[in-house]
Amino acid sequence: MKRLTAILTLVSCLFAAGDLNAQTYRPGATPEGVVYFLPKTALRISVLVEKTTYQPGDFAPFAQRYLRMNDVGQEPATSFRVVDIQQTAVPVADTAKVYAVKFDARSVAARVTLSDDGRLLGLNVDDADDAEEPATFVPAAKPAPVNPRQYMSEDILSCGSTAKMAELTAHEIYDIRENRSLLVKGQADFMPQDGQQMRLMLEELDRQDQALTSVFLGTTVRDTTEHILWVDPAAFLSESSAKAVLFRLSQVHGLVEPDDLSGAPYYITIDDITQLPPPEENAKARKSADKSGGVYVNVPGRLRASIYEGVRLLQAAEHPAPQLGETQLLSADLFNKHYATRLWLNALTGAVERLDADQPK
């Protein structure tokens, strides 16, 4: 992700969201300083849905008569199933935590590095990177479809009735299987000269067998698509452990909206599992700390997201959640002229990842 780096001649006090309106102030450099956000966690849920499409073969009605195959489908059919669900915590700007770094001649020069959406990534550092974007799903390449008619003889193609075509095609399939058996036993009229040629001949016979058999059995095509769902945990935390419909899966339309009753429901619950000491309740002390200036960082909490198919638990994962923790003020004394302070924040949580300082010569 791109970053925005602002050069300041000083670092001063920061003002909380009550003092800065996120609708009025935009992140980035201003004539007075730099406005930034701290992050909160959003959940990116990737759902892989497999669509299976069955198309009956032209000779499906004759499968039992000529190939002794029972239960061959006679009608087209489509079905869907969920093959995988992955949940990833992604940082987004928390507009309830907007602060400003303002000019102050008593502080040293500072470089403020922001993400694209204005989240603070670091101070006085050149390698403060944003969180990596989750990889997108890339479906596997499908083999080119085979036309079974290219393996049918002239006698088969010139038949006047479907029943006769099916009969001759069945004889052709049995001939292919017999030739394959003779080849494996070493009794064929024309034996391969080496193992490589043997493998190629067997593969070709298998290809012909599968192509002609598909005219009786039909063809099944599977396609997998990725659906990305974004979840704001705040919408679920008010009712801890209460299930909410995440999406529904319809056998006709695939993945559908939560309010579409044509699909079977998949649920999600989000629980606050934060274990932090109680926040400072002394407003007077907090106000005094705010006036001293510094840099606000997050002390993140944690959440657990569980996904169910009906009543069956599919997966549960824990994620850091800055919105469930609290903010902490790093004193402006860390950024005075006596030290060259460098600060790295965790791009996902907004917590201090690394802090060091060198005393200027």
N, C-alpha and C positions, 0 to 999 in steps of 0.2 A: 504494500500500500504506500501511497505517497505520504510525505510528511511536510509540515509547515514549520520552519524554523525562524523564530523572531529574535533579533539581537536587541537586548535591553541594556541600558547603561546602569541599571539598578534593579533590585527586587525589593518590593515593599509589602504592605499589608494586603490581605485578600479579603474580599467581601462575599458573604454567603448568598444563597439564592434569594433570600429575603431582600437583599440589597440590590441584586441584579436580576432583571427580568429576562428570562431566556427568549421571550418573544421580541424584546427590544435589542438585546445585546447578542451579537453573533460572535462565534469564536474566531480568534485571530488577533492580529495587531491593531491597535487603535492609537490615536494621538496620546492617550494617557498611559498605555501599557498593553497588556495582552489578556484577553478573555479566554477562559478554557473551561471545559467540563471534566468531571470525573466519570468513569464508566459505570455501567450496570450490566448485569447479565441478561441476555436473551437466549432462548433455546432454539437452535436450528435442528429440526427433526427431518431426517431424510428417510423417506419410505419408498422401498423398491417394490413395485407391483408387477407381477408376471401375468401377461395375458396369453391364454392358450386358446388357439383357434383350430377346430377340427373341421376338415372338409372331406366328406365321404368320397370314396373312389367311384369311378364310372361302373365298375363291375361289383360293387358292394353287395348287391342282391345275390350274386353267385358265389360269394366267398365260402359259404358252408358247403355248397354242392361240389365245387371243384378243388378247393384247398383245405376242406374240413376245418374251417375257421369259424368258431361260434362268437356270438356277441360282437359282431362287427357293426359299428354305428352306421345308420342309414340316413341320418339327418345332420346338417351342420350344427355345430355347437361352439359356444364361447364361454370361457370361465376365467375368473381372476383370483389371484391369491397374493398375499403379502409374503415376500421371500426374505425381507430383511428390514430392520428399523435401526437407525443410528441417530443418537442425539449428541449434539455438540454445543458447548457453551460458547457464545460469541459476544464480544464486548460491543455495546452501543452507548452513545452519549446519554448520560443521565441529566436531563434538563432541570431536575430539581437540585442539582449540585453544580451550579455555575459560579465560577470565581474569577477574580481579576488579579493579575500581577501588575502593580502600578509603579510608576517611576519614584525613586527615592535616591537622593544624592549620597546618602550614607551607605549605600550597598555597592557591591562590585558589579561589573558587567556580567550579564547572564544571557545564555541562549536558551530560549524556550522552544521545545520541540513538541508539535501537536500532530495528531492524526488528521486524516481527511475530514472527519466529523467533529474535530475540535477537542478531542480527549488529550489530556496532558500525558506525554510519554517520557519526558526527561528534561533536565536542566543542565546546561554546560557540557553536553555530551554529543558526540557525532554518530553514535551507534545505537540510539534508542529506536528500536524497530517496533512496528505495530504487530498485532497478532496475525498469524498466517490464516489465509482464507481456507476453509475446508475444501477438500478436493471434490470435484463433481464426478458423478458416475458416468463411465464410458462403457456402453454396451459392447459385448464381444461381437466380432464380425461373424455374420451368418454365411454359410456356404451357399453358392449359387444353386437355385432350384434345378432339378433334373427333370427333363421331359421324358416320361416313360415311353412315349410313342417312338422315340428314336431307337429303341431297342426292340420294337415289334417288327416282325418279318412282313414281307409283302403279302403273304397269305392271310395274316391276321388283319392287316389294314384293308384288305379288299373284301372282307366278309360283309355280307349283307345284313346280318343280324348281330345284336349286342351279345346274345347268348353264345353264338358261335365264336365271336371274338374272345369272349371270356374263356371258353373251352380251350381254344388254341393257345391263348396266353398262359393258361395254367400248364399246358404241356410244355411250353417254352421254359417256364420256371422250373419244372421238374428236370428238364434236360440240363439247365444250368447247374442245378444242385448235384446232378449225377456227375457232370464233368468236373465239378469242384472236388467231389469225393474221390474220383479216379486220380485227379492231380495230386491230392494229398497222399493217396496210397502209392503213388508212383506208377500207376497203371495206365496213364493217359497215353494216347498215340503220339503226342508231341510233348515231351517232357522239357522243362526249362533247363538251360545250361548252367545256371548258378542260382544262388539264393536270392539275389536281387531280382532276377527275372521271375523267379517263383513268386515272390511277394507281389510284384506288379500284376501278374496273371490272377492271383487270388483276389486282389483288390478290385480288379475289373469285373470278375465274376460276381463278387459281393455287390458291386454297384449295380450291375444288371439285375440281380435278384431283388434288391431293395426297390429299384425303380419299377419293375413289373409287379411286384407284390403290392406296391402302394396303390395300384389301380383297383385292387380288391379292398385293402385295409383302409385306404384314405390317407390323408396327410395331416400332420399336426405341426403347427407353427407356434413357437413361443417367442414373445417379445417382452422385454423388461424395460420399464420406464421408471425414472426417479421423480418423486414428488417432494418438494421442499415445503415444510410447514414451519412458520415462525410463531413462537409462543412467548408471551410476556408473562413471566411468573407472577407478577403482581395481580393478575386477573384470577389467580387460583389460590393465593395464599390467605385470602380472607376466610376461606373455609378449608382448614387443614384436613387432609385425608379425604376430602369429598371428591368423588369421581366426576370428571367432566368429559364430554364427548370430544375427542381429538379429531376424528374423521370417521367416515363410514365406508364400507367396501360393498359395492353392488356387483352381483354376478352379471349384470347387463351393461353397466356403465363404468365399472371399475371404481376408483377412489372418488367419492362424492363428498359434498359439504356435510358438516355435522347435523344440519337440520333436514337432510334428505333421508326420509325414512325408508327409502328403497334399499338402503345398505345396512349391513350388520355393523354395530358400533364398536369402535376401539376407543378406550378411555385413557385419560391421563390424570394423575394426582401429583401435586407438588407440595412438599412439606418443608417447613423451616427447621433445619437441624443445627442451627447456629449455637455455638457455645462460647459466648463472649461475656466478660464481666459487664455488669450494668453500666450504661453510659453515664458520664458526669452530669449530675443534676444541678450542680451549682452554677446557675446562670450568670452570677456575678463574676465568678472565676473564668467562665468561658468567654464572657465579654471582654475581660481584661486580656485574655490570651489573644483574642482577635485583634485587639488594638496593638499588640506587640508586633504583629506582622509575621509573615512566614509563608509556607506552602502547605496547602491542604492535600492530604492523601487519604486513601481508603483503608480501613481495617475490615476486610470482607468477612461476611458470614458464609453459610453453606446451605444448600438446598438439596433435596432428593426428589428426582422426577421418576415416576413409575408409570409404565405403559401396560395396559391390559387389553386382551382380546376377550370381551365379555368379562368373566370372573377370573380368567387365567392370566397370571402375571407373565408378560413376555420379557420385560427387562426393567431394571432399576439402576439408576446411576446417580452419583453425587457430583455436584458442581459448585465451584466458588460463586458466591452471590454478594457483590458489594452492597446492593440495596438492602440486604439483611444485616449488614454490619453497621459501622459507624465511621465518621471521618475523624481524622487526627491532624493536628496542626504541627508542622515542623517549624520551629522557631526561626525568625528572621536572623537570629544570631549566627545560624549556620552559614549565612550568606553575606556576612560582613566583609570588610576589606582586609581582614587578617587571614582569611582562608579562601582558597579556590575550591569551592565545593561542587561536586558532581553528583547528580541524582538520577537514578534509573527507576522508572516505575514499571510494574508488571502491566503489560498492555491489556490483559484480560480483567484484572481486578482493580487496578489503580493503586495497589499497595506498593510500599517501598521494596524494590527488588535488590537495590544496591545503593549505598551512600558512602562516598569517601571524600576526603578533602586534603589538599596540599597547602602548606603554609607558604605564601609568596615570598620570594627572595627580596 
